[in-house]
Each structure stands twice: as C-alpha cells, then as structure tokens.
C-alpha cells in the first residue's frame, strides 16, 4: 500500500546562519505559510540588516572624525565585513525564493520590440 502524500513543491531556503565549519544551512519545506524555522530566519535576517544599518551609520561618523584611531577603524571594518556578509546571504536567500519571471517579463526574450 502506497501512503506517500504529495504536499506540493518543496522549496529550499538559505538560512541566515552557518552550520558547523561555517557551511551554509538550508531549510527544506513544502509549507508555504512559513513554519517556526522560517519565521525565526525572517526575524534574524531583520536583526542582521538592522545591525548593518547601525554599523554603516557609525562608519560614517568615524570616517568624518579625524581623531579616529586605527583600532577603532579596524574594529569597525570587522563589523562592516560581517554585516556585508550577512546582507549578501539575505539577498541570496530572498533572491532564490523569487518566482521565475515569465518570458514576457524578460527583456529580449519575446518577439516584441526591444525595451527602451
């Protein structure tokens, strides 16, 4: 007797944290509503992007401060590097979850006039 149930397409989501040895973590789900881990990932992404904005504001202040020391600037560069890595991971994760465009939406893929 076959008891398998097809709940629709399974999606893969890049999570905003790394696993052991710094390897990416993925969530496999067929739940379009977003389960606990998906909501947790959304919250962490929001925190990561907010921290990146704060670091960017602090960077602007330090760059304008002629008295800023090398230790401060080095510390800030480490935080900015972390934030940039987080932002890139969020962009990759969200970009991978966007629906594929229809051929009509892709410039140059149809038989109509070229885009302006």
SEBADREN-538236 format. One record per atom (N, C-alpha, C, CB): residue number from 1; x, y, z; residue in three letters; atom name. Coordinates in Angstrom, 2 decimals. Glycine has a CB too. Layout:
N
SITE num      xx      yy      zz residu atome
SITE NUM       X       Y       Z    ala    CA
...
//
This chain:
116
SITE num      xx      yy      zz residu atome
SITE   1    0.84   -1.18    0.00    unk     N
SITE   1    0.00    0.00    0.00    unk    CA
SITE   1    0.89    1.24    0.00    unk     C
SITE   1   -0.96    0.00    1.22    unk    CB
SITE   2    0.62    2.19   -0.90    unk     N
SITE   2    1.38    3.44   -1.02    unk    CA
SITE   2    0.72    4.49   -0.14    unk     C
SITE   2    1.46    3.93   -2.51    unk    CB
SITE   3    1.46    4.99    0.85    unk     N
SITE   3    0.91    6.00    1.76    unk    CA
SITE   3    1.57    7.36    1.57    unk     C
SITE   3    1.06    5.55    3.20    unk    CB
SITE   4    2.36    7.52    0.51    unk     N
SITE   4    3.01    8.81    0.28    unk    CA
SITE   4    1.98    9.85   -0.11    unk     C
SITE   4    4.09    8.69   -0.80    unk    CB
SITE   5    2.26   11.05    0.35    unk     N
SITE   5    1.36   12.17    0.07    unk    CA
SITE   5    2.17   13.28   -0.55    unk     C
SITE   5    0.64   12.66    1.37    unk    CB
SITE   6    1.70   13.83   -1.63    unk     N
SITE   6    2.38   14.94   -2.28    unk    CA
SITE   6    1.75   16.24   -1.79    unk     C
SITE   6    2.29   14.83   -3.84    unk    CB
SITE   7    2.52   17.01   -1.05    unk     N
SITE   7    2.02   18.28   -0.50    unk    CA
SITE   7    2.39   19.47   -1.37    unk     C
SITE   7    2.56   18.50    0.90    unk    CB
SITE   8    2.83   19.23   -2.57    unk     N
SITE   8    3.22   20.32   -3.45    unk    CA
SITE   8    4.72   20.41   -3.56    unk     C
SITE   8    2.67   21.64   -2.95    unk    CB
SITE   9    5.20   21.44   -4.22    unk     N
SITE   9    6.65   21.55   -4.45    unk    CA
SITE   9    7.40   21.85   -3.15    unk     C
SITE   9    6.94   22.63   -5.48    unk    CB
SITE  10    8.55   21.26   -3.02    unk     N
SITE  10    9.44   21.53   -1.89    unk    CA
SITE  10   10.34   22.69   -2.27    unk     C
SITE  10   10.26   20.27   -1.51    unk    CB
SITE  11   10.50   23.61   -1.34    unk     N
SITE  11   11.38   24.75   -1.58    unk    CA
SITE  11   12.59   24.66   -0.66    unk     C
SITE  11   10.63   26.08   -1.37    unk    CB
SITE  12   13.68   25.23   -1.09    unk     N
SITE  12   14.91   25.27   -0.31    unk    CA
SITE  12   15.20   26.73    0.03    unk     C
SITE  12   16.11   24.62   -1.08    unk    CB
SITE  13   15.46   26.97    1.29    unk     N
SITE  13   15.76   28.33    1.74    unk    CA
SITE  13   17.12   28.36    2.40    unk     C
SITE  13   14.67   28.85    2.70    unk    CB
SITE  14   17.97   29.28    1.96    unk     N
SITE  14   19.25   29.52    2.62    unk    CA
SITE  14   18.96   30.26    3.92    unk     C
SITE  14   20.23   30.33    1.70    unk    CB
SITE  15   19.41   29.69    5.03    unk     N
SITE  15   19.15   30.29    6.33    unk    CA
SITE  15   20.22   31.33    6.66    unk     C
SITE  15   19.10   29.21    7.43    unk    CB
SITE  16   19.89   32.30    7.53    unk     N
SITE  16   20.84   33.39    7.82    unk    CA
SITE  16   21.91   33.03    8.85    unk     C
SITE  16   20.07   34.59    8.31    unk    CB
SITE  17   22.16   31.77    9.06    unk     N
SITE  17   23.23   31.35    9.95    unk    CA
SITE  17   23.98   30.21    9.29    unk     C
SITE  17   22.68   30.92   11.34    unk    CB
SITE  18   25.17   29.96    9.79    unk     N
SITE  18   26.01   28.90    9.25    unk    CA
SITE  18   25.98   27.71   10.17    unk     C
SITE  18   27.45   29.39    9.04    unk    CB
SITE  19   26.27   26.56    9.60    unk     N
SITE  19   26.36   25.34   10.38    unk    CA
SITE  19   27.79   25.10   10.82    unk     C
SITE  19   25.84   24.16    9.58    unk    CB
SITE  20   28.04   23.87   11.24    unk     N
SITE  20   29.41   23.53   11.65    unk    CA
SITE  20   30.40   23.82   10.53    unk     C
SITE  20   29.49   22.05   12.06    unk    CB
SITE  21   31.56   24.27   10.92    unk     N
SITE  21   32.64   24.57    9.99    unk    CA
SITE  21   32.29   25.70    9.01    unk     C
SITE  21   32.99   23.33    9.21    unk    CB
SITE  22   31.30   26.53    9.37    unk     N
SITE  22   30.95   27.67    8.54    unk    CA
SITE  22   30.18   27.35    7.28    unk     C
SITE  22   32.17   28.38    8.17    unk    CB
SITE  23   29.71   26.13    7.17    unk     N
SITE  23   28.97   25.73    5.96    unk    CA
SITE  23   27.55   26.28    6.00    unk     C
SITE  23   28.94   24.18    5.82    unk    CB
SITE  24   26.96   26.60    4.83    unk     N
SITE  24   25.61   27.15    4.81    unk    CA
SITE  24   24.58   26.14    5.31    unk     C
SITE  24   25.25   27.59    3.39    unk    CB
SITE  25   23.52   26.66    5.90    unk     N
SITE  25   22.39   25.84    6.35    unk    CA
SITE  25   21.20   26.14    5.45    unk     C
SITE  25   22.04   26.12    7.86    unk    CB
SITE  26   20.46   25.10    5.13    unk     N
SITE  26   19.27   25.24    4.29    unk    CA
SITE  26   18.07   24.64    5.00    unk     C
SITE  26   19.49   24.56    2.91    unk    CB
SITE  27   16.92   25.19    4.71    unk     N
SITE  27   15.66   24.68    5.22    unk    CA
SITE  27   14.88   24.13    4.03    unk     C
SITE  27   14.85   25.78    5.99    unk    CB
SITE  28   14.52   22.86    4.09    unk     N
SITE  28   13.67   22.25    3.07    unk    CA
SITE  28   12.26   22.26    3.61    unk     C
SITE  28   14.14   20.79    2.70    unk    CB
SITE  29   11.34   22.81    2.85    unk     N
SITE  29    9.96   22.91    3.33    unk    CA
SITE  29    8.99   22.86    2.16    unk     C
SITE  29    9.76   24.20    4.13    unk    CB
SITE  30    7.82   22.37    2.43    unk     N
SITE  30    6.73   22.46    1.46    unk    CA
SITE  30    5.59   23.26    2.06    unk     C
SITE  30    6.26   21.05    1.04    unk    CB
SITE  31    5.86   23.91    3.18    unk     N
SITE  31    4.87   24.70    3.89    unk    CA
SITE  31    4.93   26.14    3.42    unk     C
SITE  31    5.09   24.62    5.42    unk    CB
SITE  32    4.04   26.54    2.55    unk     N
SITE  32    4.01   27.89    2.00    unk    CA
SITE  32    3.66   28.95    3.03    unk     C
SITE  32    3.05   27.95    0.87    unk    CB
SITE  33    3.13   28.54    4.18    unk     N
SITE  33    2.73   29.51    5.20    unk    CA
SITE  33    3.90   29.97    6.04    unk     C
SITE  33    1.67   28.92    6.09    unk    CB
SITE  34    4.97   29.23    6.06    unk     N
SITE  34    6.12   29.60    6.87    unk    CA
SITE  34    6.00   29.04    8.27    unk     C
SITE  34    6.27   31.11    6.93    unk    CB
SITE  35    6.79   28.05    8.57    unk     N
SITE  35    6.79   27.44    9.88    unk    CA
SITE  35    7.69   28.18   10.85    unk     C
SITE  35    7.21   25.99    9.79    unk    CB
SITE  36    7.93   27.55   11.99    unk     N
SITE  36    8.71   28.17   13.06    unk    CA
SITE  36   10.10   28.58   12.58    unk     C
SITE  36    8.83   27.22   14.24    unk    CB
SITE  37   10.84   27.66   11.94    unk     N
SITE  37   12.20   27.99   11.49    unk    CA
SITE  37   12.21   29.09   10.45    unk     C
SITE  37   12.89   26.76   10.93    unk    CB
SITE  38   11.20   29.10    9.59    unk     N
SITE  38   11.12   30.15    8.58    unk    CA
SITE  38   10.89   31.51    9.23    unk     C
SITE  38   10.00   29.84    7.58    unk    CB
SITE  39   10.01   31.56   10.22    unk     N
SITE  39    9.76   32.83   10.94    unk    CA
SITE  39   10.99   33.25   11.73    unk     C
SITE  39    8.55   32.69   11.88    unk    CB
SITE  40   11.69   32.29   12.35    unk     N
SITE  40   12.91   32.60   13.08    unk    CA
SITE  40   13.95   33.19   12.12    unk     C
SITE  40   13.47   31.33   13.78    unk    CB
SITE  41   14.10   32.57   10.94    unk     N
SITE  41   15.04   33.08    9.95    unk    CA
SITE  41   14.66   34.49    9.51    unk     C
SITE  41   15.09   32.14    8.73    unk    CB
SITE  42   13.37   34.76    9.30    unk     N
SITE  42   12.92   36.11    8.94    unk    CA
SITE  42   13.32   37.11   10.01    unk     C
SITE  42   11.39   36.13    8.74    unk    CB
SITE  43   13.12   36.75   11.28    unk     N
SITE  43   13.47   37.65   12.39    unk    CA
SITE  43   14.97   37.89   12.45    unk     C
SITE  43   12.98   37.08   13.72    unk    CB
SITE  44   15.75   36.85   12.28    unk     N
SITE  44   17.21   37.01   12.33    unk    CA
SITE  44   17.70   37.86   11.17    unk     C
SITE  44   17.91   35.64   12.31    unk    CB
SITE  45   17.14   37.65    9.97    unk     N
SITE  45   17.50   38.49    8.83    unk    CA
SITE  45   17.21   39.95    9.13    unk     C
SITE  45   16.76   38.05    7.57    unk    CB
SITE  46   16.07   40.22    9.75    unk     N
SITE  46   15.70   41.59   10.08    unk    CA
SITE  46   16.70   42.21   11.06    unk     C
SITE  46   14.28   41.64   10.67    unk    CB
SITE  47   17.10   41.44   12.06    unk     N
SITE  47   18.09   41.91   13.03    unk    CA
SITE  47   19.43   42.16   12.34    unk     C
SITE  47   18.26   40.89   14.19    unk    CB
SITE  48   19.85   41.23   11.48    unk     N
SITE  48   21.12   41.38   10.78    unk    CA
SITE  48   21.13   42.64    9.91    unk     C
SITE  48   21.40   40.14    9.91    unk    CB
SITE  49   20.06   42.87    9.18    unk     N
SITE  49   20.02   44.07    8.32    unk    CA
SITE  49   19.98   45.34    9.16    unk     C
SITE  49   18.79   44.01    7.39    unk    CB
SITE  50   19.28   45.31   10.28    unk     N
SITE  50   19.25   46.46   11.18    unk    CA
SITE  50   20.62   46.77   11.76    unk     C
SITE  50   18.26   46.22   12.30    unk    CB
SITE  51   21.34   45.71   12.15    unk     N
SITE  51   22.69   45.91   12.67    unk    CA
SITE  51   23.60   46.48   11.59    unk     C
SITE  51   23.26   44.59   13.21    unk    CB
SITE  52   23.44   46.02   10.36    unk     N
SITE  52   24.23   46.56    9.26    unk    CA
SITE  52   23.99   48.04    9.08    unk     C
SITE  52   23.91   45.82    7.98    unk    CB
SITE  53   22.74   48.46    9.19    unk     N
SITE  53   22.42   49.89    9.08    unk    CA
SITE  53   23.07   50.69   10.20    unk     C
SITE  53   20.90   50.10    9.09    unk    CB
SITE  54   23.05   50.13   11.41    unk     N
SITE  54   23.69   50.82   12.54    unk    CA
SITE  54   25.20   50.93   12.32    unk     C
SITE  54   23.39   50.07   13.85    unk    CB
SITE  55   25.82   49.85   11.87    unk     N
SITE  55   27.27   49.88   11.61    unk    CA
SITE  55   27.61   50.90   10.53    unk     C
SITE  55   27.77   48.49   11.20    unk    CB
SITE  56   26.78   50.98    9.51    unk     N
SITE  56   27.01   51.94    8.44    unk    CA
SITE  56   26.94   53.38    8.97    unk     C
SITE  56   25.99   51.74    7.31    unk    CB
SITE  57   25.97   53.65    9.82    unk     N
SITE  57   25.87   54.98   10.42    unk    CA
SITE  57   27.08   55.31   11.28    unk     C
SITE  57   24.60   55.09   11.26    unk    CB
SITE  58   27.54   54.33   12.04    unk     N
SITE  58   28.73   54.53   12.87    unk    CA
SITE  58   29.96   54.74   11.99    unk     C
SITE  58   28.94   53.32   13.81    unk    CB
SITE  59   30.02   54.01   10.89    unk     N
SITE  59   31.17   54.16    9.97    unk    CA
SITE  59   31.23   55.58    9.42    unk     C
SITE  59   31.07   53.15    8.80    unk    CB
SITE  60   30.09   56.12    9.07    unk     N
SITE  60   30.07   57.49    8.54    unk    CA
SITE  60   30.59   58.48    9.57    unk     C
SITE  60   28.65   57.89    8.10    unk    CB
SITE  61   30.22   58.27   10.83    unk     N
SITE  61   30.70   59.16   11.90    unk    CA
SITE  61   32.21   59.04   12.07    unk     C
SITE  61   29.99   58.84   13.23    unk    CB
SITE  62   32.73   57.80   12.09    unk     N
SITE  62   34.17   57.60   12.29    unk    CA
SITE  62   34.98   58.13   11.12    unk     C
SITE  62   34.47   56.12   12.49    unk    CB
SITE  63   34.48   57.96    9.92    unk     N
SITE  63   35.22   58.45    8.75    unk    CA
SITE  63   35.35   59.97    8.80    unk     C
SITE  63   34.52   58.01    7.44    unk    CB
SITE  64   34.33   60.63    9.32    unk     N
SITE  64   34.35   62.09    9.41    unk    CA
SITE  64   35.15   62.59   10.62    unk     C
SITE  64   32.94   62.62    9.48    unk    CB
SITE  65   35.56   61.69   11.50    unk     N
SITE  65   36.29   62.07   12.72    unk    CA
SITE  65   37.80   61.93   12.49    unk     C
SITE  65   35.83   61.20   13.92    unk    CB
SITE  66   38.52   63.06   12.37    unk     N
SITE  66   39.96   62.97   12.13    unk    CA
SITE  66   40.73   62.37   13.32    unk     C
SITE  66   40.51   64.35   11.82    unk    CB
SITE  67   40.10   62.30   14.48    unk     N
SITE  67   40.75   61.74   15.67    unk    CA
SITE  67   40.53   60.23   15.81    unk     C
SITE  67   40.24   62.45   16.91    unk    CB
SITE  68   39.78   59.63   14.90    unk     N
SITE  68   39.50   58.19   14.99    unk    CA
SITE  68   40.81   57.42   14.86    unk     C
SITE  68   38.49   57.75   13.89    unk    CB
SITE  69   41.02   56.51   15.78    unk     N
SITE  69   42.26   55.74   15.78    unk    CA
SITE  69   42.16   54.49   14.93    unk     C
SITE  69   42.63   55.36   17.20    unk    CB
SITE  70   43.32   53.91   14.68    unk     N
SITE  70   43.36   52.72   13.83    unk    CA
SITE  70   42.64   51.54   14.47    unk     C
SITE  70   44.80   52.35   13.53    unk    CB
SITE  71   42.68   51.43   15.81    unk     N
SITE  71   41.99   50.33   16.48    unk    CA
SITE  71   40.47   50.44   16.28    unk     C
SITE  71   42.33   50.31   18.00    unk    CB
SITE  72   39.94   51.67   16.39    unk     N
SITE  72   38.51   51.89   16.16    unk    CA
SITE  72   38.13   51.55   14.73    unk     C
SITE  72   38.12   53.34   16.49    unk    CB
SITE  73   38.93   52.03   13.80    unk     N
SITE  73   38.64   51.79   12.39    unk    CA
SITE  73   38.76   50.31   12.04    unk     C
SITE  73   39.57   52.60   11.51    unk    CB
SITE  74   39.73   49.64   12.61    unk     N
SITE  74   39.88   48.20   12.37    unk    CA
SITE  74   38.68   47.44   12.92    unk     C
SITE  74   41.19   47.68   13.00    unk    CB
SITE  75   38.29   47.75   14.16    unk     N
SITE  75   37.12   47.10   14.76    unk    CA
SITE  75   35.88   47.32   13.90    unk     C
SITE  75   36.87   47.64   16.19    unk    CB
SITE  76   35.70   48.55   13.45    unk     N
SITE  76   34.55   48.85   12.62    unk    CA
SITE  76   34.61   48.10   11.29    unk     C
SITE  76   34.47   50.36   12.36    unk    CB
SITE  77   35.80   47.98   10.71    unk     N
SITE  77   35.91   47.27    9.43    unk    CA
SITE  77   35.54   45.79    9.60    unk     C
SITE  77   37.33   47.39    8.86    unk    CB
SITE  78   35.86   45.21   10.75    unk     N
SITE  78   35.47   43.83   11.02    unk    CA
SITE  78   33.95   43.73   11.10    unk     C
SITE  78   36.11   43.32   12.35    unk    CB
SITE  79   33.32   44.64   11.84    unk     N
SITE  79   31.85   44.62   11.96    unk    CA
SITE  79   31.18   44.86   10.60    unk     C
SITE  79   31.38   45.69   12.97    unk    CB
SITE  80   31.71   45.79    9.81    unk     N
SITE  80   31.14   46.06    8.49    unk    CA
SITE  80   31.29   44.84    7.58    unk     C
SITE  80   31.81   47.28    7.85    unk    CB
SITE  81   32.40   44.16    7.67    unk     N
SITE  81   32.62   42.95    6.86    unk    CA
SITE  81   31.60   41.88    7.24    unk     C
SITE  81   34.06   42.42    7.04    unk    CB
SITE  82   31.37   41.70    8.53    unk     N
SITE  82   30.36   40.74    8.98    unk    CA
SITE  82   28.97   41.13    8.47    unk     C
SITE  82   30.35   40.65   10.52    unk    CB
SITE  83   28.66   42.42    8.58    unk     N
SITE  83   27.35   42.89    8.15    unk    CA
SITE  83   27.16   42.75    6.65    unk     C
SITE  83   27.15   44.34    8.56    unk    CB
SITE  84   28.21   43.02    5.90    unk     N
SITE  84   28.12   42.85    4.44    unk    CA
SITE  84   27.90   41.38    4.09    unk     C
SITE  84   29.39   43.39    3.75    unk    CB
SITE  85   28.60   40.49    4.77    unk     N
SITE  85   28.40   39.06    4.55    unk    CA
SITE  85   26.96   38.64    4.86    unk     C
SITE  85   29.37   38.25    5.40    unk    CB
SITE  86   26.42   39.16    5.96    unk     N
SITE  86   25.03   38.86    6.32    unk    CA
SITE  86   24.07   39.39    5.26    unk     C
SITE  86   24.69   39.47    7.70    unk    CB
SITE  87   24.29   40.62    4.80    unk     N
SITE  87   23.40   41.23    3.81    unk    CA
SITE  87   23.44   40.45    2.49    unk     C
SITE  87   23.80   42.69    3.57    unk    CB
SITE  88   24.62   39.99    2.10    unk     N
SITE  88   24.73   39.20    0.87    unk    CA
SITE  88   23.98   37.89    1.03    unk     C
SITE  88   26.22   38.94    0.52    unk    CB
SITE  89   24.11   37.25    2.18    unk     N
SITE  89   23.39   35.98    2.42    unk    CA
SITE  89   21.88   36.22    2.38    unk     C
SITE  89   23.80   35.37    3.80    unk    CB
SITE  90   21.40   37.30    2.97    unk     N
SITE  90   19.97   37.62    2.95    unk    CA
SITE  90   19.52   37.84    1.50    unk     C
SITE  90   19.67   38.87    3.82    unk    CB
SITE  91   20.31   38.59    0.74    unk     N
SITE  91   19.95   38.85   -0.67    unk    CA
SITE  91   19.91   37.55   -1.47    unk     C
SITE  91   20.95   39.83   -1.31    unk    CB
SITE  92   20.89   36.68   -1.26    unk     N
SITE  92   20.90   35.40   -1.98    unk    CA
SITE  92   19.69   34.56   -1.60    unk     C
SITE  92   22.20   34.62   -1.68    unk    CB
SITE  93   19.38   34.52   -0.31    unk     N
SITE  93   18.25   33.73    0.16    unk    CA
SITE  93   16.93   34.26   -0.41    unk     C
SITE  93   18.19   33.74    1.69    unk    CB
SITE  94   16.75   35.55   -0.34    unk     N
SITE  94   15.50   36.14   -0.84    unk    CA
SITE  94   15.41   36.07   -2.35    unk     C
SITE  94   15.36   37.59   -0.38    unk    CB
SITE  95   16.54   36.27   -3.02    unk     N
SITE  95   16.55   36.18   -4.48    unk    CA
SITE  95   16.21   34.78   -4.97    unk     C
SITE  95   17.89   36.60   -5.02    unk    CB
SITE  96   16.69   33.77   -4.26    unk     N
SITE  96   16.42   32.39   -4.66    unk    CA
SITE  96   14.96   32.03   -4.48    unk     C
SITE  96   17.29   31.44   -3.86    unk    CB
SITE  97   14.26   32.77   -3.62    unk     N
SITE  97   12.84   32.47   -3.37    unk    CA
SITE  97   11.90   33.27   -4.26    unk     C
SITE  97   12.50   32.74   -1.94    unk    CB
SITE  98   12.44   34.16   -5.09    unk     N
SITE  98   11.59   34.91   -6.01    unk    CA
SITE  98   11.09   33.99   -7.10    unk     C
SITE  98   12.36   36.12   -6.62    unk    CB
SITE  99    9.86   34.19   -7.54    unk     N
SITE  99    9.37   33.35   -8.63    unk    CA
SITE  99   10.13   33.66   -9.92    unk     C
SITE  99    7.85   33.56   -8.84    unk    CB
SITE 100   10.28   32.64  -10.75    unk     N
SITE 100   10.94   32.84  -12.04    unk    CA
SITE 100   10.06   33.74  -12.91    unk     C
SITE 100   11.21   31.46  -12.76    unk    CB
SITE 101   10.67   34.69  -13.61    unk     N
SITE 101    9.87   35.58  -14.46    unk    CA
SITE 101    9.30   34.84  -15.66    unk     C
SITE 101   10.71   36.78  -14.94    unk    CB
SITE 102    8.14   35.30  -16.11    unk     N
SITE 102    7.57   34.78  -17.35    unk    CA
SITE 102    8.42   35.28  -18.50    unk     C
SITE 102    6.08   35.21  -17.52    unk    CB
SITE 103    8.38   34.59  -19.62    unk     N
SITE 103    9.14   35.03  -20.79    unk    CA
SITE 103    8.75   36.43  -21.22    unk     C
SITE 103    8.94   34.05  -21.95    unk    CB
SITE 104    7.49   36.79  -20.99    unk     N
SITE 104    7.02   38.13  -21.37    unk    CA
SITE 104    7.65   39.22  -20.51    unk     C
SITE 104    5.49   38.20  -21.25    unk    CB
SITE 105    8.12   38.84  -19.31    unk     N
SITE 105    8.70   39.81  -18.39    unk    CA
SITE 105   10.19   40.01  -18.59    unk     C
SITE 105    8.44   39.38  -16.97    unk    CB
SITE 106   10.84   39.14  -19.36    unk     N
SITE 106   12.28   39.21  -19.55    unk    CA
SITE 106   12.57   39.99  -20.83    unk     C
SITE 106   12.90   37.79  -19.61    unk    CB
SITE 107   13.29   41.13  -20.71    unk     N
SITE 107   13.59   41.91  -21.91    unk    CA
SITE 107   14.37   41.08  -22.93    unk     C
SITE 107   14.39   43.17  -21.54    unk    CB
SITE 108   13.95   41.17  -24.19    unk     N
SITE 108   14.65   40.49  -25.28    unk    CA
SITE 108   14.27   39.04  -25.47    unk     C
SITE 108   16.08   40.57  -25.05    unk    CB
SITE 109   13.35   38.51  -24.63    unk     N
SITE 109   13.00   37.10  -24.76    unk    CA
SITE 109   11.77   36.89  -25.63    unk     C
SITE 109   12.78   36.49  -23.40    unk    CB
SITE 110   11.04   37.94  -25.90    unk     N
SITE 110    9.83   37.81  -26.70    unk    CA
SITE 110   10.08   38.23  -28.14    unk     C
SITE 110    8.71   38.64  -26.10    unk    CB
SITE 111    8.99   38.30  -28.87    unk     N
SITE 111    9.10   38.71  -30.28    unk    CA
SITE 111    8.74   40.17  -30.47    unk     C
SITE 111    8.20   37.84  -31.15    unk    CB
SITE 112    8.44   40.86  -29.37    unk     N
SITE 112    8.06   42.26  -29.47    unk    CA
SITE 112    9.26   43.16  -29.67    unk     C
SITE 112    7.31   42.68  -28.25    unk    CB
SITE 113    9.00   44.44  -29.62    unk     N
SITE 113   10.06   45.44  -29.81    unk    CA
SITE 113   11.02   45.40  -28.64    unk     C
SITE 113    9.47   46.86  -29.96    unk    CB
SITE 114   12.28   45.76  -28.85    unk     N
SITE 114   13.24   45.78  -27.75    unk    CA
SITE 114   12.85   46.82  -26.71    unk     C
SITE 114   14.65   46.06  -28.27    unk    CB
SITE 115   13.25   46.59  -25.45    unk     N
SITE 115   12.89   47.55  -24.39    unk    CA
SITE 115   13.60   48.87  -24.60    unk     C
SITE 115   13.24   46.98  -23.01    unk    CB
SITE 116   12.99   49.94  -24.06    unk     N
SITE 116   13.59   51.28  -24.16    unk    CA
SITE 116   14.70   51.44  -23.20    unk     C
SITE 116   12.56   52.36  -23.92    unk    CB
//
